[in-house]
Amino acid sequence: MKTKLAILLLLLLTALPFTAQSVATGKRTPKLKEFNFRKIGSQYTCMIFIHSASEACHSAVTQVMESIDATDNITPILLTRESEQNYSTWLQQLCVNGSLVVSKASTIFSSLGIDYAPFAVITNAKRQVVWFGNPQTLNSQKIDTILSKWTLQR
């Protein structure tokens, strides 16, 4: 009986459409009134969607910030749905000069279809998505590879 129930549950879960995000490589992100990509001043941005209570977000942000610090042409933007008082101590320990923090960013999460954190999106100055995925997979070598492939494609 337990086996039949497990199989039925598995079939139901695979039949439901899951949409974790609605970004695609090469496509432009919607205009985000919270910040202007062109005014940021770097060639690329790395939007990192986070939640302060998540240990995965803590490790992902630490890793990405260290990796981005080695790259001159990419600006990190940390986005959270939380208010500033919930995350300020945590982010003060992690932020590097030049990074941006956007709190109460529910509209950005929604406009990009982001349902979970950690999640990251690297875009160019024209808001085109260069890469998206789990920020825990990013390191300086992977970032360099992503950006060099993107440059070659253009």
RAURGI-V162221 format. One record per backbone hydrogen bond with DSSP energy under -0.5 kcal/mol. CO is the residue of the C=O (numbers start at 1). NH is the residue of the N-H. E is the energy in kcal/mol with one decimal. If there is no record, write none. Layout:
# RAURGI-V162221
{{CO:NH:E} {CO:NH:E}}
This chain:
# RAURGI-V162221
{{1:5:-2.2} {2:6:-2.4} {3:7:-2.4} {4:8:-2.5} {5:9:-2.4} {6:10:-2.3} {7:11:-2.4} {8:12:-2.3} {9:13:-2.4} {10:14:-2.1} {11:15:-1.2} {12:16:-1.0} {20:115:-1.5} {24:27:-1.9} {27:129:-2.9} {31:33:-0.6} {32:35:-1.3} {35:37:-0.6} {36:40:-0.9} {37:40:-0.7} {37:41:-0.6} {38:41:-0.5} {43:125:-1.1} {44:75:-2.3} {45:47:-0.6} {45:123:-2.4} {46:48:-0.6} {46:77:-2.8} {47:49:-0.6} {47:121:-2.3} {48:50:-0.5} {48:79:-2.9} {49:118:-0.6} {49:119:-1.4} {50:81:-0.5} {51:54:-1.7} {53:55:-0.6} {54:58:-1.9} {55:59:-2.3} {56:60:-2.3} {57:61:-2.8} {58:62:-2.1} {59:63:-2.3} {60:64:-2.8} {61:65:-2.8} {62:66:-1.9} {63:67:-2.1} {64:68:-3.2} {65:69:-2.0} {66:70:-0.7} {67:70:-0.7} {68:71:-2.1} {71:74:-0.6} {73:44:-1.8} {75:46:-2.6} {76:100:-2.1} {77:48:-3.2} {77:79:-0.5} {78:102:-3.0} {79:50:-3.1} {80:105:-3.0} {82:104:-2.3} {83:86:-1.4} {83:87:-0.7} {84:87:-0.9} {84:88:-2.0} {87:91:-2.5} {88:92:-2.0} {89:93:-1.1} {90:93:-0.5} {90:94:-0.6} {91:94:-0.6} {91:95:-2.8} {96:99:-1.9} {100:78:-3.1} {101:103:-0.6} {102:80:-2.3} {105:109:-2.3} {106:110:-2.6} {107:111:-2.7} {108:112:-1.8} {109:114:-2.8} {110:113:-0.9} {112:22:-2.6} {113:115:-0.5} {119:49:-3.5} {120:133:-2.2} {121:47:-3.0} {121:123:-0.5} {122:130:-3.5} {122:131:-1.6} {123:45:-2.6} {124:127:-2.0} {127:29:-2.7} {128:124:-2.0} {129:26:-3.5} {131:122:-3.0} {133:120:-2.6} {133:135:-0.5} {134:137:-1.9} {135:138:-1.5} {139:143:-2.7} {140:144:-2.3} {141:145:-2.2} {142:146:-2.8} {143:147:-2.6} {144:148:-2.4} {145:149:-2.4} {146:150:-2.2} {147:151:-2.3} {148:152:-2.1} {149:153:-1.9} {150:154:-1.3}}
